[in-house]
Amino acid sequence: MELYFTGIIIAISCFLIIGLFHPIVIKTEYHTGTRLWWLFLVVGIACVVAALFVESSIISAILGIFGASALWSIKELFEQRDRVKKGWFPMNPKRKKEYM
């Protein structure tokens, strides 16, 4: 009996990538606000396009997941700002004027 680990590798990678982006979004919003949304856009598009040209199924899937997560993080970055305004997350005192 032969075992295939492709699905498990992709699943674990997906879990780790999504878990990685959660604190990245929180830290990015805390330190820079929403100004760097374009960086998530560039990284997301680059990874999704790169996934189209990679022959390896696993690497292509991981690039696609990373790119989609980066693109989704744009929305989360702006929602994180709203969560800070509601008091759910700490506000950066150096950027207090941005929340008013």
Secondary structure, 3 states (H helix, E strand, C coil): CCCCCHHHHHHHHHHHHHHHHHHHHHHHHHHHCCCCHHHHHHHHHHHHHHHHHCCCHHHHHHHHHHHHHHHHHHHHHHHHHHHHHCCCCCCCHHHHHHHC
